[in-house]
């Protein structure tokens, strides 16, 4: 309803005000790949030299709160659930370790279109999808922001009868993710993360996007090789500490679909 109200009240003046406030030099990053630097600077001066400098964006720090949210709808064959916790932000010392944890947890769908063996070594694949036929999907996810982040597991199952058991399984896997970490699974997760990093920067479009995002967040660009060195430096002890820190925060439980079998937040907290 709020979005509809905003759209209904939008007019030429509000659009011009938005453009004047946001399309300014202080809020722009220009990124390119495969072009001569001096030529690119010339293009920037020619086409963007007249853009006003403006002021830098000001905002209050974001805070993670946790909570419960449900939305009815979707196909009745499945209910979609996610369970998340507070995670490090972009600039946190444990940012890289959190990404390694995500690859350790892994996950996917009960039906793998990638062929035999895809994802079979991740914890969610071995402990959830291979053991519980009623789980349609289970996947670790992360969302990072400048001040904070979210780490969790999302999944889908049959409505009502499968919802509470799925949440209980999620709790068990998140609660155990920092325990009994073997060198093999840690090294596998590191290699998968490095592979994803190098694969992404081979795509010129993604490389340009990565450079722009790094400039926005850090004010500089760090090559893939340096990031991979940080990945290699992550220790098992650090992973265990980060995992414990994550699950010690307030949970966030969300559901899309039939919420009949959704457990309470007290049930979730009791598992940790």
N, C-alpha and C positions, 0 to 999 in steps of 0.2 A: 504494500500500500504506500509506504514511504517513497519508494522508487517511482511509482506511478505519479505521485504528487509532484516530485521533482521534475519529471518529464513534462507534466501538464503545465508547470509554471515556467518552463524554459522558453526563452525568446532570444531575439537577436542581441539584446543588451546583455543578458546573462552570459551568452556565449562569448561576446567581446570581452567582458570582464574576466572570464576564465582564461581566455587566451592572453590577455594583458598581464595577468598575475603569474601564469605558469610557463608560457612560451618565451622565456628570457634566458640569457646566456648563463646565469648562475645555476639554472636548473636543467641545463642541457649537457649531454655528452655526445661527441661526434667520434665515431669509430669506423675504421676501414681496414681491409686486408687485401693484399695483392696490388697495391698502388704505390707510386712514388710519394714519399712523405712531403716533399716540397710542393709537388703538384697538388696533393690533397689539401695542404694548407692554403694554397691559392684558391682552390674551389670553395673552401670554407669562407675565406674572406670575400669572395665574389658573391656567393649566394646567401651567406649568413652574417656578413659584416654589419648589416644594418639592424640586426636584432638587438633590442635594448639589453643592457647588462642585467638590470633588475636586481633583486635581493635574493639571498639564499633562503631556502625553505626553513621555517622555524616550526618546531613541534615539541610536544611533551613526550617523554620517554614512554614506550609501550610497556604494558605489564601483562603477564600471563595470569589468568585467574582460575581456569578450570570450570567444570560445571556439566550440566546435562542439557541436551537438545534433541528433540525428535521432530521429524517431518513425515507426515503421512503421504503415501503416494507410491508411484513406481509399480513395476510388475508384481503381482501377488505371488509369483513363484519363489521369490527371494526377498529376504530382508537384509539390508546393508548396515553394518555396525562398525564403529571405530572407537578405539580406546587409546587416548593419548596422554602424555605428560609433558611438563615443562622441559625444554632442552636448551643447550647453549645457543647463542646467537652467532651471527656472522663473524664477529670479532673476538669471540671467546677462545681461550687457549685450547679448549676441548672440542672445538668445531670439527677438526679433522677426525678425531677419535669417534665422534658421534656418527660420522659418515661410514666409518669402518663397521660400527655396530649395526648400522642399517643393512649392510651387505652380509654380515653374519646371520642376521635374522632372515633376510631375503623373503622368499615366498613367491606366490603366483596363483595360478588357477588349477583346479583339479584336472582340467583338460589342457595339456600343453600343446600348443600349435607349433612349437619350435622343434618337435621331434623328441625321441627318447632321451632321457637324461637331463633335459633342460631344468635347471634349478633344483636338482634333486639333493644337492649337498647343503642347502641352507636349512636352518633350524625349523623354520615354519613349514618347509616342504616335508622334511623328515618327520617332525613331531606332530604336525597338524594334518596336512593334506594326505599324507600316507597312512595315517592312523584313524582318521575320522571321515568316513565316507559321506557324511551329511554336510561337511564343509565344502562349499563350492569354490571359495577363494580365500586366501589369507596372505596379506602383504604388509611388510613393514614400510612405513612412510616417514618422511621428515618435511618440515616447513621451517625455513630459517628467515629471521628478520634481524634488523640491526641490534635490537635490544634483547631479544629473546628468541625462542624457537619452540617447536612441538615435535615430539618423537612418539610414534605409536604404531599400532597395528590395525588395519582395516580388514574386514572380511564379510562374506555373504553366506547365508544358509537358508534353510527352509523356515518360514515364519512360525512364530509361536513356540513350537516344540524345540526348535533348534537354537533360538535366540539366547536364552540363558546359558545353555551349555557352551555356545560359542564364546560368549563373554568370559566364562570361567576358564576356557582353554586359553584365551588371549591373556588373561591375568596370569596364568601359570607360566606362559612363555615369556612374558615381559618381566615377571618376577625372577626368572631363572637366567635371563640373557647375559648377565655378567658372571655367571658361575660356571665352573668346569670348562673353561675356555681352553681348547687344545691348540697347540702350535699350528697344526694342520688347518683348522678352520679359520684361525686368525690370518695366517699367511694367504689362504685362499681368498678371504674377503679383501685383503689388501690388494692382491693381484687383480681381482675383479674391479675394484674401485679405480686402480691405475689404468686398467684397460678401458674402462668407460671414459676416463678423463682424456686419454690419448685419442680414442676413437672420435670423441666429440670435437676436439680441436682440429681434426682432419677435415671436418666439414667447414668450409669458409664462412657460411652464414652463422653457424653456431660459434665459431671462433670470434667473429665480430661482436656477437651478442655477449660472449664471455668477457671480452675486453671492456665493453661498455659497462657491464655490471660491476666488474672489479673496480673500474674507475669511479663509479658511483659510490660503492661501499667502502673501498680502501684508499681511494685517491691515487692508485698506482696499479700496474699490471704485473702479476707474478706468473712467469712461464710454467708450463705443465711439469717440467723436470724438477723445479723447486718444490712444487706442491707434492709431487711423488716422493721426494725426499722426506717431507713431513709425514707422509703416510707410512713410510718405512720406519720412521722414528717412534710410531705409536707402540706402546707396550701393553702386554696383557694386564698388568696391574692398573694402568691408566684406563683401559676399557672397563674393567670391573668397577673402578671408582666412579666412572662416568655413568655406567648403568645404574649403580646404586643411587647416585644423585638424581637421575631422571625419575626413577620410580618412587622416590621419596617426596615428590611434589604432589600437588593436588591433581586428581585425575580429571580428564575430560571424556565424557561418554556421549556419543552421538548415534542416532539411529534414523534410517530412512526406510519407510515402509510400514508394515504392521507392527505396532509397538506392544502388542498384547503380552508377549513373553519377555519384555525387557526387564532386567533386574534393576534393583534400586542402587543408588550410589553407595549406600551403606554396605551392600553386598560386595561391590567392587572394592571398597576400602578395606573390607575385612580380609581380602585376599593378599593384602600387602602389609 
